[in-house]
Amino acid sequence: MSEAHTSPKNDELVKKNEALEAEIIKKTQIINNLYARFEVLTRQETQLSKKISQATKEYEQASADLAAKKLELQNKNLDPQQYVQLQQQIVQLNADKQALLQDYQELRDRPLGQRISNKLPARHYVPKD
């Protein structure tokens, strides 16, 4: 009698086990398909990223060339004194840029206690009025 009771339970458990194994196989196939798609998308993303980087480099080079040509054309129309003044302005702007960068770095690198206080460090950049 015990065999009669265990046999239906055993058959039921075997069926459940087979169903679970079939489900595991399906899920594994789905995972493998998704992983393959992910690899394809990753490769496509890498290729697009390379294309974007190359296009960006070409654009930046073209922009730099255009700016150089514009400057060259403008310089041809300037008298020497205006050209010297522009060069001096460029030097001054670069110095101001460095001073602002130094101010920013000092503000950024302050410890938390100094960040919370309202006291600011001495500034290197003094704007012209």
C-alpha positions in Angstrom: 0.0 0.0 0.0 2.8 2.4 0.7 4.0 1.9 -2.9 0.6 2.9 -4.2 0.7 6.1 -2.2 4.2 7.0 -3.1 3.9 6.2 -6.7 1.4 9.0 -7.5 3.4 11.4 -5.4 6.5 10.3 -7.0 5.0 10.7 -10.5 3.7 14.1 -9.6 7.2 15.1 -8.3 8.8 13.8 -11.4 6.4 15.8 -13.6 7.1 18.9 -11.6 10.8 18.3 -11.8 10.6 17.9 -15.6 8.5 21.0 -15.9 11.0 23.0 -13.9 13.9 21.6 -16.0 12.0 22.6 -19.2 11.4 26.1 -17.7 15.1 26.4 -16.7 16.1 25.5 -20.3 13.7 28.1 -21.7 14.9 30.8 -19.3 18.6 29.9 -20.0 17.9 30.3 -23.8 16.2 33.6 -23.2 19.2 34.8 -21.1 21.6 33.6 -23.8 19.6 35.4 -26.5 19.5 38.6 -24.4 23.2 38.4 -23.7 23.9 38.0 -27.4 21.7 41.0 -28.2 23.5 42.9 -25.5 26.9 42.1 -27.0 25.7 43.2 -30.4 24.4 46.5 -29.0 27.6 47.0 -27.1 29.6 46.5 -30.3 27.3 48.9 -32.1 27.6 51.5 -29.3 31.4 51.2 -29.5 31.4 51.7 -33.2 29.1 54.7 -33.0 31.2 56.1 -30.2 34.3 55.8 -32.4 32.5 57.4 -35.3 31.3 60.3 -33.0 34.8 60.8 -31.7 36.2 60.9 -35.2 33.5 63.3 -36.4 34.1 65.5 -33.3 37.8 65.6 -34.0 37.2 66.5 -37.6 34.7 69.2 -36.6 37.1 70.6 -34.0 39.9 70.7 -36.6 37.6 72.3 -39.2 36.5 74.9 -36.6 40.1 75.6 -35.6 41.0 76.0 -39.3 38.1 78.3 -39.9 38.9 80.4 -36.8 42.6 80.7 -38.0 41.4 81.7 -41.5 39.1 84.3 -40.0 41.8 85.7 -37.8 44.2 85.7 -40.7 41.7 87.7 -42.8 41.0 90.1 -39.9 44.7 90.6 -39.3 45.2 91.6 -43.0 42.7 94.4 -42.5 44.3 95.7 -39.3 47.0 98.1 -39.0 50.1 97.0 -37.0 49.1 99.1 -34.0 45.7 97.5 -33.8 47.2 94.1 -34.1 49.6 94.7 -31.2 46.7 96.0 -29.1 44.7 92.8 -29.8 47.7 90.7 -28.9 48.0 92.5 -25.6 44.3 92.0 -25.0 44.7 88.3 -25.6 47.6 88.1 -23.1 45.5 90.0 -20.5 42.5 87.8 -21.1 44.7 84.7 -20.7 46.1 86.1 -17.4 42.5 86.8 -16.2 41.5 83.3 -17.1 44.4 81.8 -15.1 43.5 84.0 -12.1 39.8 83.0 -12.3 40.9 79.3 -12.5 43.1 79.7 -9.5 40.2 81.4 -7.6 37.9 78.6 -8.5 40.4 75.9 -7.5 41.0 77.5 -4.1 37.3 77.8 -3.5 36.7 74.2 -4.6 39.6 72.8 -2.5 38.6 74.5 0.7 37.9 72.2 3.7 34.2 71.7 4.6 34.4 74.1 7.6 35.6 76.9 5.4 33.0 76.2 2.8 30.2 76.5 5.3 31.5 79.9 6.6 30.8 83.0 4.6 34.4 84.1 4.6 36.0 83.9 1.2 39.7 83.6 0.5 41.6 86.5 -1.2 40.8 86.8 -4.9 43.5 86.7 -7.6 41.2 88.1 -10.2 40.0 91.6 -9.9 37.4 92.6 -12.5 37.8 95.9 -14.3 34.9 98.3 -14.1 
